Structures are given as C-alpha cells and as structure tokens.
Amino acid sequence: MSVHIQAQKGEIAENVLLPGDPLRAKWIAENFLEDAVCYNKVRGMLGYTGTYKGNKVSVQATGMGIPSALIYATELITEFGAKKLIRVGSAGSYQKDLKVNDVVLAMAASSNSGFNKAKFQHADFAPTVDFELFMNAVKFAKTNDIPFRAGNVLSSDIFYEENDLGYKKWADYGVLCVEMETAGLYTVAAKYNVQALSVLTVSDSLVTGEHLPAKEREQSFSRMVEIALGSI
C-alpha cells in the first residue's frame, strides 16, 4: 500500500494502462479484462487488475496533468513493481489532416511545463518513448489494419489557452497534438529504467473546432486500448 494507492503487494501487474479518467479505467476493466478486481478507490482514482489473453494487466487512473500522473506512475513503479506503463488518453489535434478519433503514437513529448527545467537546472531533457513498446504498437496496429500517426506531441500544463492561435507555432514544427501527461510519464520511466508508451485518440481539433461529446470521450476509444494491450 502506498500513499495514493491502497493495493497490497502483488495486486498490481507489471503491465499497467494509465487513463486519466477514472471512469475510463472502469470501462477498460469491464470491457477488455477478464476477472477484473478493483484494488483502488482512494481519491476516486479507480484501479483494476485482471487478465488479457492470459496476461496479467492492471489499469490505473491518474487524473489530469503531469503532477497527478507522476504521483501514480512513481508509486506504481517504486512501490508495486510496474515495468510497462502505457498511457491511453485523449488529445487535441494540431494538424489539419489529423481528425477526431484518429490514433497517435507519441514518439517524443515536447512540453510547456517547468517540471523538467527544475529537475535539470533549467537545461532541456527530451522525453522519448521506449523503442520496444513503440515498435510492438506499430506492428500490432499494422497487423490489425488500425490507422495511426506517430510523432511529437505537446504535453501542456494549460487546458484553457488564452491565445486561440497559440497552437500554430507547435504545429509549424510538426507537433501532432496536445495532451497533458506524456512528457512526465516518459521522464519518470527514464529515471527508473522502465518502459513507457503513450497511445492517444484525438477527441477534438484546434484546427477545425470539431470535438467529441464527453460521453464518447469516456467510452469510444477502443482502437487505442487494443493497441495498448497488443503492445504488451
């Protein structure tokens, strides 16, 4: 048991999916895992362990933003022995040809957050994906004819941006989409020498204004979850 996760030793798998939304964690457990058992309800951050095709898998909600995600990722690694952590979350498109419901594999994560500048004394650390997990995800997606994009994403501390056109600078440099956790996840995975991957589904577009309703954000991301599970 850790400060934020009430599980006992052995109740959490080495393979962990990390949605931000607790209800998405519940939905994944109920729809993709066999014999799933809830091991955590602290602060409403639901966590479950079950099996997927005979492999033990956990799914743990992390909340929104790098600080919250790092709490759960760190405790999962240091207290419960997690070895593969895969974020499954939503993102906002920065590119005209990246549409709602498209899947993105995050190869690297830019960020406007100050957490790594503080850690590295105002130098820049480049958070990147684990190559093996990334290639597993690519192979699974191609084998199962699931379209995807791969590239750089932005992990932002700001959800409500005051400048509606602020995304364009990032877009000009090829950043595919914006979300709020991947840079932190890739950094903590590097620190503890574990594997991490971020699989994202586009829920809205900053280019066209298109977006998914909240209910669909919770439950319509099956392809993303299939890729995440297939990569482990």
C-alpha positions as CSV (number, residue, x, y, z in Angstrom):
1,M,0.0,0.0,0.0
2,S,1.3,3.5,-0.9
3,V,0.1,7.0,-0.1
4,H,-2.3,7.2,-3.0
5,I,-2.9,3.5,-4.0
6,Q,-4.4,1.1,-1.5
7,A,-3.4,-2.1,-3.2
8,Q,-1.4,-4.8,-1.5
9,K,1.8,-6.2,-2.9
10,G,1.1,-8.5,-5.8
11,E,-2.3,-7.0,-6.6
12,I,-0.9,-4.8,-9.4
13,A,0.5,-6.2,-12.6
14,E,3.9,-5.3,-14.2
15,N,1.8,-4.1,-17.2
16,V,-0.3,-1.1,-16.4
17,L,-2.6,1.0,-18.6
18,L,-2.9,4.6,-17.5
19,P,-6.0,6.5,-18.5
20,G,-6.6,9.9,-16.9
21,D,-10.3,9.4,-16.3
22,P,-11.3,7.0,-13.5
23,L,-14.5,6.1,-15.4
24,R,-12.4,5.2,-18.5
25,A,-10.3,2.9,-16.2
26,K,-13.6,1.2,-15.1
27,W,-14.7,0.9,-18.7
28,I,-11.4,-0.6,-19.8
29,A,-11.5,-3.1,-17.0
30,E,-15.1,-4.1,-17.7
31,N,-14.7,-4.4,-21.5
32,F,-11.2,-5.7,-22.1
33,L,-10.0,-7.5,-19.0
34,E,-11.2,-10.9,-17.6
35,D,-11.9,-11.4,-13.9
36,A,-11.1,-7.7,-13.2
37,V,-10.9,-6.8,-9.5
38,C,-10.9,-3.2,-8.2
39,Y,-7.8,-2.6,-6.0
40,N,-8.0,1.2,-5.5
41,K,-10.7,3.8,-4.8
42,V,-8.5,6.3,-2.9
43,R,-9.5,9.9,-4.1
44,G,-11.8,8.3,-6.6
45,M,-8.8,7.2,-8.8
46,L,-10.0,3.7,-9.7
47,G,-7.6,0.9,-10.3
48,Y,-8.3,-2.6,-11.5
49,T,-6.3,-5.8,-12.2
50,G,-7.4,-8.6,-14.5
51,T,-6.1,-10.7,-17.4
52,Y,-5.9,-10.0,-21.1
53,K,-5.3,-13.1,-23.3
54,G,-3.8,-14.8,-20.3
55,N,-1.5,-11.9,-19.3
56,K,-2.0,-10.1,-16.0
57,V,-2.8,-6.4,-16.7
58,S,-3.7,-3.5,-14.5
59,V,-5.4,-0.2,-15.3
60,Q,-4.9,2.7,-13.1
61,A,-6.5,6.2,-13.4
62,T,-4.0,9.1,-13.0
63,G,-6.1,12.2,-13.1
64,M,-5.2,15.2,-15.3
65,G,-1.8,16.8,-15.8
66,I,1.8,15.9,-15.2
67,P,1.9,16.4,-11.4
68,S,-1.1,14.0,-10.9
69,A,0.2,11.4,-13.4
70,L,3.7,11.4,-11.9
71,I,2.3,10.6,-8.4
72,Y,0.7,7.4,-9.7
73,A,3.4,6.4,-12.1
74,T,6.1,6.8,-9.5
75,E,4.2,4.8,-6.9
76,L,3.3,2.1,-9.4
77,I,7.0,1.7,-10.3
78,T,8.6,2.1,-6.9
79,E,6.0,0.5,-4.6
80,F,4.4,-2.1,-6.9
81,G,7.0,-3.1,-9.4
82,A,5.3,-1.8,-12.6
83,K,7.6,-2.4,-15.6
84,K,5.5,-1.3,-18.6
85,L,3.3,1.8,-18.3
86,I,1.1,2.8,-21.2
87,R,-0.9,6.0,-21.2
88,V,-4.3,5.7,-23.0
89,G,-5.8,9.2,-23.3
90,S,-7.4,11.9,-25.4
91,A,-5.6,14.7,-27.3
92,G,-6.4,17.8,-29.3
93,S,-5.2,17.8,-32.9
94,Y,-2.8,20.5,-34.1
95,Q,-2.8,19.3,-37.7
96,K,-5.5,19.7,-40.4
97,D,-5.1,16.1,-41.6
98,L,-5.3,14.6,-38.1
99,K,-9.0,14.0,-37.4
100,V,-11.3,13.3,-34.5
101,N,-11.0,9.6,-33.5
102,D,-7.5,9.2,-35.2
103,V,-4.9,7.4,-33.1
104,V,-1.5,8.9,-32.3
105,L,1.6,7.1,-31.0
106,A,3.8,9.6,-29.1
107,M,7.4,9.1,-30.2
108,A,8.5,12.2,-28.1
109,A,6.9,14.8,-26.0
110,S,7.5,18.5,-26.0
111,S,6.2,20.5,-23.1
112,N,5.5,23.9,-21.7
113,S,5.7,22.5,-18.2
114,G,8.5,23.6,-15.9
115,F,8.9,20.3,-14.1
116,N,11.9,19.1,-16.1
117,K,13.6,22.5,-16.1
118,A,13.5,22.5,-12.3
119,K,14.8,18.9,-12.3
120,F,17.7,19.5,-14.8
121,Q,18.6,23.0,-13.5
122,H,17.0,24.9,-16.4
123,A,18.5,22.5,-19.1
124,D,16.3,20.6,-21.5
125,F,15.6,16.9,-21.2
126,A,14.0,15.2,-24.2
127,P,11.4,12.7,-23.0
128,T,11.0,9.9,-25.6
129,V,9.1,6.6,-26.0
130,D,10.5,3.2,-25.2
131,F,11.6,1.8,-28.6
132,E,10.5,-1.8,-28.0
133,L,7.0,-0.8,-26.8
134,F,6.7,1.6,-29.7
135,M,7.6,-1.0,-32.3
136,N,5.2,-3.5,-30.7
137,A,2.4,-1.0,-31.0
138,V,3.3,-0.2,-34.6
139,K,3.4,-3.9,-35.5
140,F,0.1,-4.6,-33.8
141,A,-1.6,-1.6,-35.5
142,K,-0.4,-2.5,-38.9
143,T,-1.2,-6.2,-38.5
144,N,-4.8,-5.3,-37.4
145,D,-5.2,-2.6,-40.1
146,I,-5.6,0.2,-37.5
147,P,-4.6,3.5,-39.0
148,F,-2.3,5.7,-36.8
149,R,0.1,8.6,-36.8
150,A,3.4,8.7,-35.0
151,G,5.4,11.7,-34.0
152,N,6.0,14.5,-31.5
153,V,3.2,15.6,-29.1
154,L,2.9,18.5,-26.7
155,S,2.3,17.9,-23.0
156,S,0.8,21.1,-21.8
157,D,0.0,22.4,-18.3
158,I,-2.6,24.7,-19.8
159,F,-6.0,23.4,-20.8
160,Y,-7.8,26.7,-21.5
161,E,-5.4,28.6,-23.7
162,E,-5.9,32.3,-23.7
163,N,-4.4,32.6,-27.2
164,D,-6.7,30.6,-29.5
165,L,-4.0,30.6,-32.2
166,G,-1.1,29.7,-29.8
167,Y,-1.0,26.1,-31.2
168,K,0.2,27.2,-34.6
169,K,3.9,27.6,-33.6
170,W,3.9,24.0,-32.4
171,A,2.0,22.9,-35.5
172,D,4.6,24.6,-37.7
173,Y,7.3,22.4,-36.1
174,G,5.3,19.2,-36.8
175,V,3.8,18.6,-33.4
176,L,0.8,16.4,-34.0
177,C,-1.4,17.1,-31.0
178,V,-1.7,18.3,-27.4
179,E,-2.4,16.4,-24.2
180,M,-1.3,16.8,-20.6
181,E,0.8,13.8,-19.3
182,T,3.2,12.1,-21.7
183,A,6.3,14.2,-21.1
184,G,6.0,13.4,-17.4
185,L,5.4,9.7,-18.0
186,Y,8.4,9.3,-20.3
187,T,10.6,11.2,-17.9
188,V,9.8,9.1,-14.8
189,A,10.1,5.9,-16.9
190,A,13.6,7.0,-18.0
191,K,14.6,7.7,-14.4
192,Y,13.6,4.3,-13.1
193,N,14.6,2.4,-16.3
194,V,11.2,1.0,-17.1
195,Q,9.2,1.1,-20.4
196,A,6.6,3.7,-21.3
197,L,4.4,4.4,-24.3
198,S,1.6,6.9,-24.9
199,V,-1.3,5.9,-27.2
200,L,-3.7,8.8,-27.8
201,T,-7.0,9.3,-29.5
202,V,-7.9,12.6,-31.0
203,S,-11.0,13.9,-29.2
204,D,-11.1,17.4,-30.7
205,S,-9.3,19.6,-33.2
206,L,-7.9,23.0,-32.6
207,V,-7.8,23.5,-36.3
208,T,-11.4,22.7,-37.3
209,G,-13.2,23.0,-33.9
210,E,-14.6,19.5,-34.2
211,H,-14.9,17.6,-30.9
212,L,-16.4,14.5,-29.3
213,P,-19.1,14.7,-26.6
214,A,-17.9,13.9,-23.1
215,K,-19.7,10.5,-23.0
216,E,-17.9,9.4,-26.2
217,R,-14.5,10.6,-24.8
218,E,-15.1,8.1,-22.0
219,Q,-16.1,5.1,-24.0
220,S,-15.3,5.4,-27.7
221,F,-11.6,4.8,-27.7
222,S,-11.5,1.0,-28.4
223,R,-8.8,1.1,-31.0
224,M,-6.4,2.9,-28.7
225,V,-6.9,0.4,-25.9
226,E,-6.5,-2.5,-28.4
227,I,-3.1,-1.1,-29.5
228,A,-2.0,-0.6,-25.9
229,L,-2.9,-4.1,-24.9
230,G,-1.5,-5.5,-28.1
231,S,1.9,-3.9,-27.4
232,I,2.4,-5.8,-24.2
